[in-house]
Amino acid sequence: MYLIGPGQQQRGHVLLIAGDAAVRRGTVQLAPSANLAALAMVPASVLLGSGLPTDTVCLDGARDPNTVLARLRAAAATPGPLLLYLSGRLTADRRGRGLYLALAGTARAAVRYTALPWDWLVGELRGRPAGLTTVLLDLAADKEAWPLLQECGGLPGLPSPEVYGVVCPPGFAAGSGTVSGYTRHWIEQLRRSPSRPADVQLHALAAGAAGLPPGALVLPTARELGMRPGPQQQPLPPQQQPDRQGSWQEAGAPAVPPSDRVPGEGSGGDPRPHIHALATAGRHSEAAALARAWEEHVRHAYGFSSPEAVQWAEIRADLARMAGDFLLATGLWIGACRVRLAGQGAADPEVYAAAAGALYCWSRLRDRASAVESGPELLALLGALPALEPRYLRLVQARLEALRAPDLPRAVPT
């Protein structure tokens, strides 16, 4: 039962658990104890995102799974908000193929008796009230656990709690044995923000800046994140918002394709490098879903016609171009250009940069019906830009007339 009795004060709970370290060739790749020590320095109210009185428990070096279970059970029974942080090595029972969090005393030959079964964690959280639980994970999977994660496409069984985190694959380049990148950037974002960002923002920023090894599992996946409603918590302060200057393209003359370069690549606190890396790796649907999630967030925070929302529409347009979806890219560029035109005027270089993106993507459309459908809107937009070179308008008019001719084949060359 999770009911609060008369006169009982609601409290929050933070439970930080460090499992066994991930070690490769004698070098520590993931140091759960270092992660816990760093998180313990952050005020519990900031970690939890709540002003309620909060109990904090750090469990480091535990060797008995039943000890960890007792702490989990006590945390799950709290009637208020709960943050559960897990860091360490995921392993598996070779015989039963069950997933476990390795503890300090876990022996490979006796995983079932010396590690924490993942099912125990799932079972304790299953009865929690909706909306009161956040699970934060910074894990590394060993060679026994990794195939199980690949089979199920993520961590199995976690119910309603919001789950954020990363799971590194086995054999990644050895780390320094200090605070891992994902946890470090999560903490840095909390410390530098005058108002606490939403967990989804913290996750996207931390995952994008953490320098994760290839193949790392990011939770939630971009697909799952794209299906979530936009977060309603405090937005990032202006200094942490993505740079408005042209999103991913340089302002330039029309008919020049936008650049694939991401401004600020490699800098902390910017989700675009992670999204761009997904796209360049061919994971276009994941990149698009993550960009949609960010666009949805800034629309809620700043408005549908805000500069921040327009920039993310432009990023989505360029992602569609990279994926070869030129019809979607054309529509997104046209929409972004119209908003910029209304808000910034016909003399702004960003307006012409958006028009350039729309014109380039429309010119790449090979399907006759699609080009005919979107051509008039593009033509009307270009006609509203007085400084545009007239030859671009003439080119669109000529191609539209050719496309409308009844004797042309459906596949039309550019």
N, C-alpha and C positions, 0 to 999 in steps of 0.2 A: 504494500500500500504506500502511496506517495501523497497522502492527504496531510495538510497542515492543521493541527488541532487549534482550538481557541487559545489565543494568547501566545502561540508558538511563533517565534521569529523565523522567517525564511532565511536560509543561509545558502551560500554557494560553496562549491568544493572544487579544488584543483588537485588532481592526482598525477604525479610525475613518476614514471617507472622506467628505470634503466635496466635492460637485459644484458646479455653477453655482448662483448665487442666483436666486430668483424675484423678478422686478421688475415692478411695475405703475405706469405713468405716472411713472416716475422714482423711485418709492419702493420700497424693498426690503420684500417680503412675507415671504420666508423667507431667513434668513442662515445658510447652512451653516457658515461659518467661525466664527461666534459659538457655534453649537451645539457644534462640535468643541472649541473652547477651554474651554467649560464642562464638557463630559464629561471632558476631559483632566485636570481638577482632582480628579476622583473616583478614589480608589485602584483599580488594576486588579482587585485581588481582590474589591472590592465590586461593580464593574461586572460581573465574570464570575460572581460568586457561588461562588468556589472559593478554597481555600487553597493551591493549587498555585503554584509560581513561574510568572509570567505575563509574556509579551512584549507590549508595546504599541506599535502603529504608528499614527501620525496622518498621513493623506494629505490635504493641503489645497492647493488651487490647482493640482492636476495638470492638464496640458493634453493629454497623450498617452494615449489609451486603452490602449496596450500597457504603459505604466508601471503603470496601475491593475491591468491583468490580471496582471502579474507579482506584485504585492502580494497580489492575491486568491489566486493559485496557491500562494504561499508560506504564506498563512494557512490555506488548505484542507488543506495537507499536514501541519499540526500534528497530532500523535497525541492531544492532549488536548482539553479543551473550548475552543470558539471562540465569541466574540461579534463579530459583524459589524454595524457601525452605518453606515447610509447616510443622508445628508441632502443635499437639493438639488432640482433641477428635472428632472422626467421630461418627455421629449419623444419625438417619433416621426419616423421617416423617411417623408415623404409618399409616396414612390414604393413602398417595400417594406412600409409599414405595420408596421414593427418598432418595439419600444419601446426607448428609450435613456435612460441617465442623462447629462444634459448636463454637460460638464466646463467648466473655466474658459475654454478656447479654442473651445468649440463654436460653429460657424457654422450658421445656419439652412439655408443652401444646401448644406452639406456635413456633415449630421448623421452619415451613415454612416461618416465618416472622422475626425470630431472628437469624438464622444461614445462612451460605453461601452455596447455592446449589452447589453440585459438578458439575452439568451441566454448571453452569456459568464458572467455571474454565476450563472445557473442551472446551467450546465455544470460550473463549478468546484465547486459545493456538492453536486452530485448524488452524488458518491462518498463523502461524509462518513459516518462511522459514526452510526447512529441514536442520538439522545439527547445528542449532544455539541455541537450547533450551535444558536445562537440568532441570529436576524437581527432587528435593531431598525431601524425606518424612520421618518424624519420628512421627508416629501417633499411637493412641490407639483407638480401636473401642468399643463402648458400646454395650449392649445386643440388642439394636434395630438395629444397623448397621451390627453387625457381621454376621447374617444370609444372608444378601444381598451380602457380600463379598464372603461367601462360595458358594452361588449360581452361581456367575459369575466367580469364581476362581481368583479373584483379584479386583483391582480398575477399574471400567468400563470407557470406552470412551476416555482415554487419547490417542491422536494421535501420530504424529511422534516424539515428544520430547523423549529424553532418560530419563527414569524414574528409579530412584533408591530409595530404602527405605525399611522401615519395618512398619508393622501394628500389634500391639500387641492385643491379644484377650481380651475380657472382663473378669474381675475377676482374672487377674494374680496377683502374690504376690506384695504387696504394695512396691513402691519404696521409695527412700529417699527424693524425691522432689528436687533433684539437677539435673545437666545435665545428660540426659539419656545416656546409654551405647553406642548406635549406633552413636549418634551425637558426643559424647566425643571421640570415637575412630576415627571417620572421621577427627576430628580436630587434634588429636594427629598424625595421619599419615601425614597430611599436614605440620605440624610443624617440624616433625623429618626428612623429606625427603629433601635432597639438591636440587632435581629436582621434580617437581610436578608429582605424579603418575597419571595414567589415572583414570577416574571416575569409571570404572569397577573394577579396582584394589582397589580403596578406598572403594567401596561398599562391595566387597568380604571380605576384611580385617576387615572392621567395623562390618559387619554382623557376621563374624566368631568369633569375640572377644567380642561381646556386651553382651553375656549371656542372649539371648532372651528367653522368656518363651515358654514352649511347645505349639506348634500349631501356633506360630507367622507367619504371612504372610511376606515373603521376596520377594521384587520386584526389578528386574525382578525375576521370578521363575527360578530355575536351568535349566528347560527345555528351557525357552526363552533365557537365557544367553548362553546356549550351541549352540544355532542356530545363535548367532551373530558372525560376523567376529572378529578376534583378534584385540584388540586395538593397535593403532599405536603411542600412546604417550610415554613419557619417562618411562623407566623401573624403578623398585624399585632399590635402591642402594644395594650393596652386603650384607650389614648387615641385610637387611630386606628380602632377598631371603630365601625360605625354606631351612632348613638344608639338606645338601646332604647326610648325613650319613644314607644310607640304606632306605630312604623314610619312609616306615612304618614297615620294617623288620630288624631284627638284622642280621649282616653278620654271617653266620654259615655254618655247613656241609650240603651237599645236602640231599634231602629227608626229611628235617625238614620244616614243613609249616611255611610261614611267620607269624609274630605276628600281631595282630590287633592293637597294641599300636601305637599311633601317637606321635612322638617326639615333645616336646614343647607344649603339650596339656595344655590349660589354659593360655598360654602366649599371650599377645596382638600382633596383626599384623600378625597372622598366619591363613590362611584360612583352614588349614587341620582339626582342631578340628570341624569346622562346617560341612565340607564334611563328616568326619568320623561319626559325630552324625547322619547325614542323613542316612548313610549306615546302621549303627547299629539299627536305628529305622525302617529299612525295606524299606526306600525310595531310592532304589538302582538306579532307572533311574535318579532321581534328582541329587544324588551324582555323578553319572557318567557324567552327562551333565556339571556340574560345574567344575569337574576335566578336562574335555575336553576343556572347555573355558580357564582354566589356562594353560593347555599344549599348546594351540594355541597361547596364548599371549607370553609365553617364547620362543616359536619357532620363532615368529616374532622378538622378542627382542634380542635373543642370538644365534639363528640358530637351525636347525633341529637336529644336532648331539651334541649340547651343553650339559654339565652336568645337567643344569637346566631342559632342555627338557626331558632328559633321566629319571630324577627323577620323573617327572610328568607322564611319560609313565609307570613307575613302580607303582606309586600310582593308576593309572587306572587299571593296571593288578591286583592289590590286591583288588580293588573295584569289578572287575569282578569275582574274586574268592569268595568274600563274597556274591555276588549275585548268585553264582552257575553256572556262565558262564565260565566253565573251558577251553573251546576251545578258546575264546577270551583272557582269562588270559594267556594261554600257548603262544599264538602268541605274545602278548605284552611283556611277559618275555623274549622270544627268541630274539625279536627285540632289547630290552634294553640290553640284554647280549652281542649281537653282537656289538652294538655301544660302550659299555664299553670295550669290548675286543680290539676293534680297537684303542681306545683312551688311555686306561689305561694299557693294556698288560695282559698277561695270569697269572701274579702273584698277581694281585690285588684282595683283598677279596671281593670287591663289584661285581666283575665279577662272582665269585663263588656263591655269594648270589643271583644274578639274575638267574644263572643256577639252583640253588636250587628251586627258584620259578617256573621256567619252568618245571622242572622234577616233582615236586609235583603236579602241576595242570594237566600235561599230564597224570600222573598216576591216576587222578580222573576222567578222561574221560570214560564214560560208553558206548558211541556210537562208534561202531566199525569203521564206515567210517571216523568219525572225528579223531579218534586216529591213524588210518592208514595214513590219510592225513598229519597230523602234525608230526608223529613219525620220518620220515627220516630227517627232518630239525633239530629236537632235537638231533638226533643221531649224525649228522654232527657237531653240536655245541659242544656237550660233547666231541667228539673226538678231538676237537681243544684245550682242556684244559689239559695240560700235568700233572698237579698236582691232577687231579680228581682220586678218588679211582676207580680202574678198575671194581669193582663189579657193580657200577652204570651203566656203559656202557653195561655190560653184561646183566643186568636186562632189559634195554631198548631193546636191541637186541632180547632177548628171548620173551618179550611181543609182539614186532612187528611181529616176526615169528608166534606166536600163533594167533595173530589177522588176519594175512593174510591167515591162514588155511581156506579152503573153507567150511568146515563143522561146523564152530562155529556159534552160534546164534549171532544176532546183539548186544545184551546187553552183555557186557563182564565184568566180575568182576575184581576188582583191585587186 
